[in-house]
Amino acid sequence: MFIIMTAVALIGLLASLVYLVEFARASRGDALFLPASTGRARRARRITGMYVRGNDDQLVGR
């Protein structure tokens, strides 16, 4: 049982590190004064709060 819990924790840690690396790469190459060019850039902007909900529940730039 301990081995299974350790494996699940290790998989969760690796998944979060992969997501963090992807986020860092997308945010580094993103020019904030231009529209987001890729889905990765849009996701990074959404996570950091660059997009907010408008009146119609649409994501709009700040």
SERO-4910 file (N, C-alpha, C, O; in steps of 0.05 Angstrom, whole numbers):
BEGIN
 pado doro    nc1    nc2    nc3   cac1   cac2   cac3    cc1    cc2    cc3    oc1    oc2    oc3
  Met    A     16    -24      0      0      0      0     17     25      0     11     45    -13
  Phe    A     39     24     15     57     47     16     70     53    -11     73     76    -18
  Ile    A     76     32    -26     88     35    -52     69     48    -71     77     65    -87
  Ile    A     43     41    -70     23     53    -87     20     82    -81     18     99    -99
  Met    A     18     89    -55     15    117    -47     40    134    -55     37    157    -64
  Thr    A     63    122    -53     88    136    -62     88    140    -92     95    162   -101
  Ala    A     79    120   -107     78    123   -136     58    144   -144     64    160   -162
  Val    A     35    145   -132     15    165   -138     25    193   -132     21    212   -147
  Ala    A     39    196   -109     50    222   -102     72    230   -122     74    254   -129
  Leu    A     88    212   -130    110    218   -149     98    226   -176    109    244   -189
  Ile    A     78    212   -185     65    219   -211     53    247   -209     55    262   -228
  Gly    A     40    253   -187     28    280   -183     50    301   -183     46    323   -194
  Leu    A     72    296   -170     94    315   -170    106    319   -197    111    342   -205
  Leu    A    110    298   -212    121    300   -239    101    315   -258    109    331   -274
  Ala    A     75    309   -255     55    323   -272     55    353   -266     53    369   -284
  Ser    A     57    361   -241     57    389   -234     82    403   -244     81    426   -252
  Leu    A    105    389   -243    130    400   -254    128    404   -284    138    424   -295
  Val    A    117    385   -298    114    387   -327     96    411   -334    101    426   -352
  Tyr    A     74    414   -319     56    437   -323     70    463   -318     66    483   -332
  Leu    A     86    464   -297    101    488   -290    121    496   -312    124    519   -318
  Val    A    135    476   -322    154    481   -344    140    491   -369    149    510   -382
  Glu    A    117    479   -376    102    489   -399     92    517   -395     94    533   -413
  Phe    A     83    523   -371     74    550   -365     96    570   -367     93    592   -378
  Ala    A    120    563   -356    143    582   -357    152    587   -386    158    610   -393
  Arg    A    152    566   -402    161    570   -430    141    587   -445    148    603   -462
  Ala    A    115    583   -440     94    598   -454     95    627   -446     91    645   -462
  Ser    A     99    633   -420     99    660   -411    124    675   -419    124    699   -423
  Arg    A    147    661   -421    172    675   -428    171    686   -456    180    708   -461
  Gly    A    160    671   -475    160    680   -503    136    696   -511    132    701   -534
  Asp    A    120    704   -492     94    717   -498     98    748   -496    107    758   -476
  Ala    A     92    762   -518     92    791   -518     64    800   -509     45    796   -523
  Leu    A     63    812   -486     37    818   -474     21    840   -488     -3    843   -485
  Phe    A     35    856   -505     21    877   -519      8    868   -545     -5    884   -559
  Leu    A     12    843   -552      0    831   -576    -21    810   -568    -19    800   -546
  Pro    A    -39    803   -586    -58    781   -579    -42    755   -576    -22    751   -589
  Ala    A    -53    738   -559    -39    712   -555    -39    696   -580    -60    693   -593
  Ser    A    -16    685   -588    -14    672   -613    -19    642   -612    -26    629   -632
  Thr    A    -16    630   -588    -19    601   -586    -37    595   -562    -42    611   -545
  Gly    A    -47    570   -562    -63    561   -539    -47    561   -513    -59    567   -492
  Arg    A    -22    555   -515     -5    555   -491     -3    583   -479     -4    587   -455
  Ala    A      0    603   -496      2    631   -487    -25    640   -475    -26    653   -454
  Arg    A    -47    632   -487    -73    639   -476    -78    626   -449    -88    639   -431
  Arg    A    -70    601   -446    -72    587   -420    -55    601   -399    -64    605   -376
  Ala    A    -31    609   -406    -13    622   -387    -25    649   -379    -24    657   -355
  Arg    A    -36    663   -398    -49    689   -391    -73    685   -374    -79    701   -356
  Arg    A    -89    664   -379   -113    659   -363   -105    653   -334   -119    662   -316
  Ile    A    -85    637   -331    -76    629   -304    -66    653   -288    -72    656   -264
  Thr    A    -51    671   -301    -39    694   -287    -59    717   -284    -53    736   -270
  Gly    A    -83    715   -296   -103    736   -292   -102    757   -313   -114    778   -310
  Met    A    -89    752   -336    -88    772   -357   -115    774   -371   -122    795   -382
  Tyr    A   -131    753   -369   -158    753   -380   -177    753   -357   -174    739   -337
  Val    A   -198    769   -360   -219    770   -339   -246    765   -353   -248    767   -378
  Arg    A   -266    759   -338   -293    754   -349   -306    781   -355   -306    799   -337
  Gly    A   -316    784   -379   -331    808   -386   -360    806   -378   -368    788   -363
  Asn    A   -377    824   -388   -405    824   -381   -420    800   -392   -439    791   -379
  Asp    A   -411    789   -414   -424    766   -427   -411    740   -419   -416    720   -433
  Asp    A   -396    739   -398   -381    716   -389   -361    707   -411   -354    683   -412
  Gln    A   -351    725   -426   -330    720   -446   -304    729   -434   -303    748   -419
  Leu    A   -282    714   -440   -256    723   -431   -247    746   -448   -245    745   -473
  Val    A   -240    768   -435   -231    792   -449   -204    800   -437   -198    794   -414
  Gly    A   -188    814   -453   -162    824   -443   -166    847   -423   -185    861   -425
  Arg    A   -147    849   -405   -148    871   -386   -140    897   -398   -140    917   -384
***
